[in-house]
Amino acid sequence: KVFTQGNTQNTTQELDLAVMGQGFFQIENSDGQIMYTRNGQFHRNSEGLMVNSQGLPLEPQIQIPDNAVSFSVGVDGTVTTTTA
């Protein structure tokens, strides 16, 4: 396993995130088990949950309201949305 930080790059996807330094994103698999990843490519599913490319949600779950016009994640992991 490789746990070193790769190069970060800006994308056009608002929900693409990066772990700076040590750490992982927690996701929950279909059996309810917690898994760890450094892959920060996320999107919003039909229920508004942030999920990875396989549709597995972040843990703890982050739900983005339908009327959200902006979304940000602070360096401490705090998620903020602005609604219309």
Secondary structure by P-SEA (a helix, b strand, c coil): ccccccbbbbcccccccccccbbbbbbbccccbbbbbcccccccccccccccccccccccbbbbccccccccccccbbbbbbcc
